[in-house]
């Protein structure tokens, strides 16, 4: 098996436009859903007297498997769930825009070690279910970089989840025992390095060549959109860093983020 290395060197402006465009496209149908769900809620309220009258005339009668009160409760719950989901979509769209559009003049010192631990905690349920996890860092290391915590956290999360997915794909039910996701932080001169190494499926040279291309994915339909690594690349480049991938098919992948150290 051959090993290939890819160093990110393409500008991320085009990808930023894609992500912002996706956020806007999410909001358009979401607004339609929200307006119609709200109107449905109002119309159901207008029907309440009719339903209550029917219930009084036919106490205990069922329409299918449900009584009138049960049907009312289920419809009310369904409409509220739809409205709650539209709020979540709005939050996702806003987060996408924030991830790519926040100006770097608002950046602050961020500890990559603290950030990685935070992202591991956020995704602990999934990570612990599919793999063993090991974090290596020097006790006295500060690992400070300048940037946006939300954006850098998203970049780290993408690498963690990708590694875990590759491990699960390779080992299946045995992944909690055979899988290993290694996260390592290093300080080298004026750079801070974040390495995420998995022993998952790895990538062929052909796949590795396309790994940073927007919308390219090897995952089954519905499980991947091909934007994870490109978004990670865009975030890292906006922070003056580089993303490097090294992979061997059938053995695993190492992703390395290199960022400038915080200048105190």
LUMTORGU-666364 format. One record per residue (C-alpha): residue in one letter; x, y, z. Coordinates in nm, 2 decimals, padded with zeros to 4 digits. Each point is the difference from the previous one (the first is absolute). Example, Ala and Ser with C-alpha at 12.3 -4.5 7.8 and 13.67 -1.06 7.14 Angstrom:
! LUMTORGU-666364
<residu = A&u = 01.23&v = -00.45&w = 00.78>
<residu = S&u = 00.14&v = 00.34&w = -00.07>
***
This chain:
! LUMTORGU-666364
<residu = X&u = 00.00&v = 00.00&w = 00.00>
<residu = X&u = 00.13&v = 00.35&w = -00.08>
<residu = X&u = -00.02&v = 00.30&w = 00.22>
<residu = X&u = -00.11&v = 00.34&w = -00.13>
<residu = X&u = 00.02&v = 00.33&w = 00.17>
<residu = X&u = -00.22&v = 00.30&w = -00.08>
<residu = X&u = 00.08&v = 00.35&w = 00.12>
<residu = X&u = -00.28&v = 00.26&w = -00.02>
<residu = X&u = 00.09&v = 00.29&w = -00.22>
<residu = X&u = -00.32&v = 00.11&w = -00.16>
<residu = X&u = -00.18&v = 00.32&w = 00.12>
<residu = X&u = -00.32&v = -00.06&w = 00.20>
<residu = X&u = -00.20&v = 00.30&w = -00.13>
<residu = X&u = -00.19&v = -00.22&w = -00.25>
<residu = X&u = -00.10&v = -00.25&w = 00.26>
<residu = X&u = -00.10&v = 00.28&w = 00.24>
<residu = X&u = -00.24&v = 00.12&w = -00.27>
<residu = X&u = -00.14&v = -00.35&w = -00.04>
<residu = X&u = -00.06&v = -00.04&w = 00.37>
<residu = X&u = -00.17&v = 00.34&w = 00.03>
<residu = X&u = -00.21&v = -00.09&w = -00.30>
<residu = X&u = -00.11&v = -00.32&w = 00.16>
<residu = X&u = -00.09&v = 00.19&w = 00.31>
<residu = X&u = -00.22&v = 00.24&w = -00.20>
<residu = X&u = -00.16&v = -00.30&w = -00.19>
<residu = X&u = -00.08&v = -00.16&w = 00.33>
<residu = X&u = -00.18&v = 00.31&w = 00.12>
<residu = X&u = -00.23&v = 00.02&w = -00.31>
<residu = X&u = -00.19&v = -00.33&w = 00.03>
<residu = X&u = 00.03&v = 00.03&w = 00.38>
<residu = X&u = -00.20&v = 00.32&w = -00.01>
<residu = X&u = -00.26&v = -00.16&w = -00.22>
<residu = X&u = -00.03&v = -00.29&w = 00.25>
<residu = X&u = -00.02&v = 00.23&w = 00.30>
<residu = X&u = -00.27&v = 00.22&w = -00.15>
<residu = X&u = -00.22&v = -00.29&w = -00.10>
<residu = X&u = 00.05&v = -00.17&w = 00.34>
<residu = X&u = -00.10&v = 00.32&w = 00.17>
<residu = X&u = -00.31&v = 00.03&w = -00.22>
<residu = X&u = -00.09&v = -00.37&w = 00.06>
<residu = X&u = 00.03&v = 00.07&w = 00.38>
<residu = X&u = -00.25&v = 00.29&w = -00.04>
<residu = X&u = -00.24&v = -00.20&w = -00.21>
<residu = X&u = 00.00&v = -00.29&w = 00.25>
<residu = X&u = -00.08&v = 00.25&w = 00.27>
<residu = X&u = -00.30&v = 00.12&w = -00.20>
<residu = X&u = -00.12&v = -00.37&w = -00.03>
<residu = X&u = 00.01&v = -00.06&w = 00.38>
<residu = X&u = -00.37&v = 00.09&w = 00.06>
<residu = X&u = -00.10&v = -00.24&w = -00.28>
<residu = X&u = 00.21&v = -00.28&w = 00.15>
<residu = X&u = -00.12&v = 00.07&w = 00.35>
<residu = X&u = -00.37&v = 00.00&w = -00.12>
<residu = X&u = 00.06&v = -00.33&w = -00.18>
<residu = X&u = 00.16&v = -00.15&w = 00.31>
<residu = X&u = -00.30&v = 00.10&w = 00.22>
<residu = X&u = -00.24&v = -00.16&w = -00.25>
<residu = X&u = 00.21&v = -00.32&w = -00.04>
<residu = X&u = 00.18&v = -00.05&w = 00.33>
<residu = X&u = 00.26&v = -00.27&w = -00.01>
<residu = X&u = -00.03&v = -00.05&w = -00.38>
<residu = X&u = 00.32&v = -00.06&w = -00.19>
<residu = X&u = 00.12&v = 00.10&w = -00.34>
<residu = X&u = 00.22&v = -00.29&w = -00.09>
<residu = X&u = 00.21&v = -00.09&w = 00.31>
<residu = X&u = -00.03&v = 00.34&w = 00.17>
<residu = X&u = -00.26&v = 00.20&w = 00.19>
<residu = X&u = -00.07&v = 00.37&w = -00.09>
<residu = X&u = 00.21&v = 00.13&w = 00.30>
<residu = X&u = 00.29&v = -00.24&w = -00.10>
<residu = X&u = -00.02&v = 00.13&w = -00.36>
<residu = X&u = 00.00&v = 00.36&w = 00.11>
<residu = X&u = 00.30&v = -00.06&w = 00.23>
<residu = X&u = 00.20&v = -00.19&w = -00.27>
<residu = X&u = -00.07&v = 00.27&w = -00.26>
<residu = X&u = 00.10&v = 00.28&w = 00.24>
<residu = X&u = 00.32&v = -00.19&w = 00.09>
<residu = X&u = 00.09&v = -00.05&w = -00.36>
<residu = X&u = -00.05&v = 00.36&w = -00.09>
<residu = X&u = 00.21&v = 00.12&w = 00.29>
<residu = X&u = 00.27&v = -00.25&w = -00.09>
<residu = X&u = 00.01&v = 00.14&w = -00.36>
<residu = X&u = 00.03&v = 00.36&w = 00.14>
<residu = X&u = 00.28&v = -00.11&w = 00.23>
<residu = X&u = 00.18&v = -00.16&w = -00.29>
<residu = X&u = -00.02&v = 00.32&w = -00.20>
<residu = X&u = 00.17&v = 00.19&w = 00.28>
<residu = X&u = 00.28&v = -00.26&w = 00.00>
<residu = X&u = 00.04&v = 00.04&w = -00.37>
<residu = X&u = 00.03&v = 00.38&w = 00.04>
<residu = X&u = 00.27&v = -00.06&w = 00.27>
<residu = X&u = 00.19&v = -00.24&w = -00.24>
<residu = X&u = -00.01&v = 00.25&w = -00.28>
<residu = X&u = 00.12&v = 00.28&w = 00.22>
<residu = X&u = 00.28&v = -00.22&w = 00.13>
<residu = X&u = 00.11&v = -00.09&w = -00.35>
<residu = X&u = 00.02&v = 00.37&w = -00.09>
<residu = X&u = 00.19&v = 00.08&w = 00.32>
<residu = X&u = 00.25&v = -00.28&w = -00.06>
<residu = X&u = 00.11&v = 00.15&w = -00.33>
<residu = X&u = -00.08&v = 00.37&w = 00.03>
<residu = X&u = 00.11&v = 00.11&w = 00.34>
<residu = X&u = 00.28&v = 00.27&w = -00.04>
<residu = X&u = 00.34&v = -00.10&w = 00.13>
<residu = X&u = 00.05&v = 00.34&w = 00.15>
<residu = X&u = -00.22&v = -00.13&w = 00.28>
<residu = X&u = 00.23&v = -00.30&w = 00.07>
<residu = X&u = 00.13&v = -00.08&w = 00.34>
<residu = X&u = 00.26&v = -00.25&w = 00.15>
<residu = X&u = -00.14&v = -00.35&w = 00.00>
<residu = X&u = 00.15&v = -00.30&w = 00.17>
<residu = X&u = -00.01&v = -00.29&w = -00.25>
<residu = X&u = 00.03&v = -00.25&w = 00.28>
<residu = X&u = -00.30&v = 00.14&w = 00.19>
<residu = X&u = -00.19&v = 00.02&w = -00.33>
<residu = X&u = 00.07&v = -00.36&w = -00.09>
<residu = X&u = -00.11&v = -00.12&w = 00.34>
<residu = X&u = -00.32&v = 00.20&w = -00.04>
<residu = X&u = -00.08&v = -00.15&w = -00.34>
<residu = X&u = 00.08&v = -00.35&w = 00.13>
<residu = X&u = -00.25&v = 00.06&w = 00.29>
<residu = X&u = -00.26&v = 00.13&w = -00.25>
<residu = X&u = 00.03&v = -00.32&w = -00.21>
<residu = X&u = 00.09&v = -00.24&w = 00.28>
<residu = X&u = -00.31&v = -00.22&w = -00.04>
<residu = X&u = 00.09&v = -00.08&w = -00.36>
<residu = X&u = 00.37&v = -00.02&w = 00.04>
<residu = X&u = 00.00&v = -00.23&w = 00.30>
<residu = X&u = -00.25&v = -00.22&w = -00.18>
<residu = X&u = 00.22&v = -00.07&w = -00.30>
<residu = X&u = 00.36&v = 00.03&w = 00.10>
<residu = X&u = 00.27&v = 00.04&w = 00.27>
<residu = X&u = 00.12&v = 00.35&w = 00.03>
<residu = X&u = 00.34&v = 00.13&w = 00.11>
<residu = X&u = 00.11&v = 00.36&w = 00.04>
<residu = X&u = 00.37&v = 00.08&w = 00.02>
<residu = X&u = 00.13&v = 00.35&w = 00.11>
<residu = X&u = 00.28&v = 00.13&w = 00.22>
<residu = X&u = -00.13&v = 00.10&w = 00.35>
<residu = X&u = 00.17&v = 00.34&w = -00.02>
<residu = X&u = -00.11&v = 00.06&w = -00.37>
<residu = X&u = -00.23&v = 00.30&w = -00.05>
<residu = X&u = -00.07&v = -00.06&w = -00.37>
<residu = X&u = -00.13&v = 00.35&w = -00.05>
<residu = X&u = -00.11&v = 00.12&w = -00.35>
<residu = X&u = -00.19&v = 00.31&w = -00.11>
<residu = X&u = -00.34&v = -00.05&w = -00.14>
<residu = X&u = -00.37&v = -00.06&w = 00.05>
<residu = X&u = -00.08&v = -00.28&w = 00.25>
<residu = X&u = -00.32&v = -00.10&w = -00.18>
<residu = X&u = 00.17&v = -00.03&w = -00.34>
<residu = X&u = 00.30&v = -00.19&w = 00.13>
<residu = X&u = -00.22&v = -00.22&w = 00.20>
<residu = X&u = -00.19&v = -00.09&w = -00.31>
<residu = X&u = 00.32&v = -00.08&w = -00.18>
<residu = X&u = 00.11&v = -00.23&w = 00.28>
<residu = X&u = -00.34&v = -00.17&w = 00.02>
<residu = X&u = 00.01&v = -00.08&w = -00.37>
<residu = X&u = 00.33&v = -00.19&w = 00.04>
<residu = X&u = -00.12&v = -00.18&w = 00.31>
<residu = X&u = -00.32&v = -00.12&w = -00.16>
<residu = X&u = 00.16&v = -00.09&w = -00.33>
<residu = X&u = 00.26&v = -00.21&w = 00.18>
<residu = X&u = -00.27&v = -00.18&w = 00.21>
<residu = X&u = -00.21&v = -00.06&w = -00.32>
<residu = X&u = 00.30&v = -00.16&w = -00.18>
<residu = X&u = 00.06&v = -00.22&w = 00.30>
<residu = X&u = -00.36&v = -00.12&w = 00.02>
<residu = X&u = 00.00&v = -00.06&w = -00.37>
<residu = X&u = 00.30&v = -00.22&w = 00.02>
<residu = X&u = -00.07&v = -00.20&w = 00.32>
<residu = X&u = -00.38&v = 00.01&w = 00.03>
<residu = X&u = -00.12&v = -00.15&w = 00.33>
<residu = X&u = 00.36&v = -00.06&w = 00.10>
<residu = X&u = 00.10&v = 00.37&w = -00.03>
<residu = X&u = -00.03&v = 00.07&w = 00.38>
<residu = X&u = 00.27&v = -00.26&w = 00.06>
<residu = X&u = 00.22&v = 00.03&w = -00.32>
<residu = X&u = -00.04&v = 00.37&w = -00.08>
<residu = X&u = 00.25&v = 00.26&w = 00.12>
<residu = X&u = -00.04&v = 00.38&w = -00.04>
<residu = X&u = 00.32&v = 00.18&w = 00.10>
<residu = X&u = -00.01&v = 00.38&w = 00.05>
<residu = X&u = 00.34&v = 00.16&w = 00.05>
<residu = X&u = 00.10&v = 00.37&w = 00.06>
<residu = X&u = 00.35&v = 00.14&w = -00.06>
<residu = X&u = 00.17&v = 00.33&w = 00.01>
<residu = X&u = 00.26&v = 00.04&w = -00.27>
<residu = X&u = 00.17&v = 00.35&w = -00.02>
<residu = X&u = -00.27&v = 00.25&w = -00.09>
<residu = X&u = -00.26&v = -00.27&w = -00.09>
<residu = X&u = -00.24&v = -00.21&w = 00.20>
<residu = X&u = -00.09&v = -00.34&w = -00.15>
<residu = X&u = -00.31&v = -00.20&w = 00.05>
<residu = X&u = 00.03&v = -00.36&w = -00.12>
<residu = X&u = -00.30&v = -00.23&w = -00.03>
<residu = X&u = 00.09&v = -00.36&w = -00.09>
<residu = X&u = -00.23&v = -00.29&w = -00.05>
<residu = X&u = 00.05&v = -00.37&w = -00.09>
<residu = X&u = -00.31&v = 00.00&w = -00.22>
<residu = X&u = -00.06&v = -00.08&w = -00.37>
<residu = X&u = 00.26&v = 00.25&w = -00.13>
<residu = X&u = -00.02&v = 00.14&w = -00.35>
<residu = X&u = 00.13&v = -00.11&w = -00.34>
<residu = X&u = 00.23&v = 00.25&w = -00.18>
<residu = X&u = -00.29&v = 00.09&w = -00.23>
<residu = X&u = -00.24&v = 00.06&w = 00.29>
<residu = X&u = 00.26&v = 00.20&w = 00.19>
<residu = X&u = 00.05&v = 00.22&w = -00.30>
<residu = X&u = -00.36&v = 00.10&w = 00.01>
<residu = X&u = -00.05&v = 00.01&w = 00.38>
<residu = X&u = 00.00&v = 00.38&w = 00.02>
<residu = X&u = -00.23&v = 00.05&w = -00.30>
<residu = X&u = -00.35&v = 00.14&w = 00.10>
<residu = X&u = -00.28&v = -00.26&w = -00.03>
<residu = X&u = 00.24&v = -00.29&w = -00.05>
<residu = X&u = -00.09&v = -00.28&w = 00.24>
<residu = X&u = 00.05&v = -00.38&w = 00.02>
<residu = X&u = -00.27&v = -00.03&w = 00.27>
<residu = X&u = -00.34&v = -00.16&w = -00.08>
<residu = X&u = -00.28&v = 00.24&w = -00.11>
<residu = X&u = -00.14&v = 00.18&w = 00.30>
<residu = X&u = 00.31&v = -00.05&w = 00.22>
<residu = X&u = 00.23&v = 00.25&w = -00.16>
<residu = X&u = -00.03&v = 00.33&w = -00.20>
<residu = X&u = 00.37&v = 00.03&w = -00.10>
<residu = X&u = 00.04&v = 00.34&w = 00.18>
<residu = X&u = 00.17&v = -00.11&w = 00.32>
<residu = X&u = 00.36&v = 00.01&w = -00.10>
<residu = X&u = -00.04&v = 00.29&w = -00.24>
<residu = X&u = -00.16&v = 00.21&w = 00.28>
<residu = X&u = 00.28&v = -00.11&w = 00.23>
<residu = X&u = 00.25&v = 00.11&w = -00.26>
<residu = X&u = -00.17&v = 00.34&w = -00.05>
<residu = X&u = 00.00&v = 00.07&w = 00.38>
<residu = X&u = 00.36&v = -00.09&w = 00.04>
<residu = X&u = 00.11&v = 00.21&w = -00.29>
<residu = X&u = -00.20&v = 00.30&w = 00.13>
<residu = X&u = 00.21&v = -00.03&w = 00.32>
<residu = X&u = 00.33&v = 00.00&w = -00.20>
<residu = X&u = 00.05&v = -00.37&w = 00.03>
<residu = X&u = 00.03&v = -00.32&w = -00.20>
<residu = X&u = -00.18&v = -00.33&w = -00.02>
<residu = X&u = 00.20&v = -00.30&w = -00.10>
<residu = X&u = -00.13&v = -00.36&w = -00.06>
<residu = X&u = 00.20&v = -00.31&w = 00.00>
<residu = X&u = -00.17&v = -00.33&w = -00.06>
<residu = X&u = 00.06&v = -00.37&w = -00.08>
<residu = X&u = -00.29&v = -00.20&w = -00.13>
<residu = X&u = -00.10&v = -00.27&w = 00.24>
<residu = X&u = 00.21&v = 00.14&w = 00.28>
<residu = X&u = -00.13&v = 00.34&w = 00.09>
<residu = X&u = 00.04&v = 00.38&w = -00.04>
<residu = X&u = 00.18&v = 00.28&w = 00.18>
<residu = X&u = -00.13&v = 00.35&w = -00.03>
<residu = X&u = 00.23&v = 00.28&w = 00.12>
<residu = X&u = -00.10&v = 00.36&w = 00.06>
<residu = X&u = 00.28&v = 00.25&w = 00.03>
<residu = X&u = -00.08&v = 00.35&w = 00.14>
<residu = X&u = 00.21&v = 00.30&w = 00.10>
<residu = X&u = 00.06&v = 00.03&w = 00.37>
<residu = X&u = -00.16&v = 00.28&w = 00.19>
<residu = X&u = 00.24&v = 00.30&w = 00.03>
<residu = X&u = -00.03&v = 00.13&w = 00.35>
***
